[in-house]
Amino acid sequence: MRLTSVGRLGSDQVESVLRAAVLAPSTHNTQPWLFRCTPGGIELHADVSRVLPATDPDQRELLLSCGAALFNLRTAIHALGTHPATVLRPRRDEPTLLAVVRPFAAHAADARYSVLAKAIPHRHTNRQPFRAARVPPAVIANLRHAAEAEHAWMPVLDSPQRERLRGLVEQAHEAQLADSAFLAEWRQWTGRANHSRDGVPVRAAGNDNWALRDFGEATGPQGHGGPPGEPFIVVLGSFGDDPIDRLRAGQAMQRLLLTATAAGLDASFISQPVEVPSARRELRQLLGGGLWPQMVLRVGYGSPATWTPRRPLTEVLLDDRLLSA
Ligand SMILES: Cc1cc2nc3c(=O)[nH]c(=O)nc-3n(C[C@H](O)[C@H](O)[C@H](O)COP(=O)(O)O)c2cc1C
């Protein structure tokens, strides 16, 4: 496969940055993104054929997933010494065009982006129990800075807030178990054969109960950020909740996840309290009413996690006239 060159990026570099982009996490590994390479830049589009109507009716998580892919794309371009000038939702009349990245200007190498770019292929959702090792405060500060650098916020939870959040997770989980459309979608996209190109394969899901994961599964006597033996819980919030805020939140989520990976940490998603609208409203109140909760993550030290497959690049490119043999 040979791609067109874009700006300062030769065709091999365009291919390598797109390969980095598609390693982003996405709800049920739907990979709801498409790319178009034009002389003016690399476009990121939402793949609306991959919407999850029951799990994600307002496509908030689709935008988070695409935001994560956008952060990988920007980071991989940065690491090549090129500035990824990015415009979000550039055309009002084309809402599925989420961003254009224009790699036209050189910039001085930035070690922070090189570290994050190296972490991209090593980040995997880890649904297994974590060890009870403490996440050092300096690393937690780095996670917070990662969120802030992308216009989002990682609030500190005190013990009562954490307990209340645990209750919301349980409440939201029960609501989802009672929702037959949600369950049908969950069954459709998880427990896939390991060679499947999308969805969550059996080997990554671990077992049928991964949706039941809770806060208290770290082993051993000492966790951090909560009662002994519990992993560190991150709530990622944004300052607004429109499509651009959600795209920004997805970029912040991915920056935070890559920062965690680079520090040797594992993470998994606890999306129940942001997927069920009543729980999300309560979580927003719990955070003081000023932030829109976008994702809850469990962060800690796990044993090596397994990778999930991705669609081939040819399936996520919108204009294959730009491919040459
Ligand atoms: C917005 C969003 C919500 C997610 N929700 C969950 C979840 O509730 N439970 C879960 O186990 N994984 C969840 N995931 C993780 C995806 O299943 C995972 O990213 C996907 O299978 C690809 O695997 P990878 O992250 O290892 O690359 C979520 C990911 C995203 C981006």
The ligand as a Tripos MOL2 file, in Angstrom:
@<TRIPOS>MOLECULE
LIG
   31    33     1     0     0
SMALL
NO_CHARGES

@<TRIPOS>ATOM
      1 C1        -15.3110    5.8090   25.3370 C.3       1 LIG1
      2 C2        -14.8440    4.4100   25.7230 C.ar      1 LIG1
      3 C3        -15.6280    3.6350   26.5830 C.ar      1 LIG1
      4 C4        -15.1930    2.3600   26.9560 C.ar      1 LIG1
      5 N1        -15.9270    1.6230   27.8450 N.ar      1 LIG1
      6 C5        -15.4610    0.4380   28.2770 C.ar      1 LIG1
      7 C6        -16.1390   -0.2920   29.3030 C.ar      1 LIG1
      8 O1        -17.1640    0.1500   29.8240 O.2       1 LIG1
      9 N2        -15.6370   -1.4620   29.7110 N.ar      1 LIG1
     10 C7        -14.4760   -1.9680   29.1800 C.ar      1 LIG1
     11 O2        -14.0420   -3.0200   29.6160 O.2       1 LIG1
     12 N3        -13.7990   -1.3090   28.2150 N.ar      1 LIG1
     13 C8        -14.2600   -0.1250   27.7670 C.ar      1 LIG1
     14 N4        -13.5620    0.5680   26.8190 N.ar      1 LIG1
     15 C9        -12.3250    0.0150   26.2840 C.3       1 LIG1
     16 C10       -12.5210   -0.5690   24.8820 C.3       1 LIG1
     17 O3        -13.2450   -1.7750   24.9370 O.3       1 LIG1
     18 C11       -11.1360   -0.7750   24.2630 C.3       1 LIG1
     19 O4        -10.5420    0.4810   24.0870 O.3       1 LIG1
     20 C12       -11.1760   -1.4920   22.9290 C.3       1 LIG1
     21 O5        -11.6250   -2.8100   23.0990 O.3       1 LIG1
     22 C13        -9.8040   -1.4980   22.2610 C.3       1 LIG1
     23 O6         -8.8790   -2.1400   23.0930 O.3       1 LIG1
     24 P1         -7.5650   -1.4190   23.6290 P.3       1 LIG1
     25 O7         -7.9870   -0.2800   24.4940 O.co2     1 LIG1
     26 O8         -6.8470   -2.4910   24.4200 O.co2     1 LIG1
     27 O9         -6.7610   -0.9570   22.4610 O.co2     1 LIG1
     28 C14       -13.9730    1.8530   26.4370 C.ar      1 LIG1
     29 C15       -13.2150    2.6340   25.5650 C.ar      1 LIG1
     30 C16       -13.6280    3.9060   25.2240 C.ar      1 LIG1
     31 C17       -12.7790    4.7690   24.3210 C.3       1 LIG1
@<TRIPOS>BOND
     1     1     2 1
     2     2     3 ar
     3     2    30 ar
     4     3     4 ar
     5     4     5 ar
     6     4    28 ar
     7     5     6 ar
     8     6     7 ar
     9     6    13 1
    10     7     8 2
    11     7     9 ar
    12     9    10 ar
    13    10    11 2
    14    10    12 ar
    15    12    13 ar
    16    13    14 ar
    17    14    15 1
    18    14    28 ar
    19    15    16 1
    20    16    17 1
    21    16    18 1
    22    18    19 1
    23    18    20 1
    24    20    21 1
    25    20    22 1
    26    22    23 1
    27    23    24 1
    28    24    25 2
    29    24    26 1
    30    24    27 1
    31    28    29 ar
    32    29    30 ar
    33    30    31 1
@<TRIPOS>SUBSTRUCTURE
     1 LIG1         1 GROUP 0 **** ****
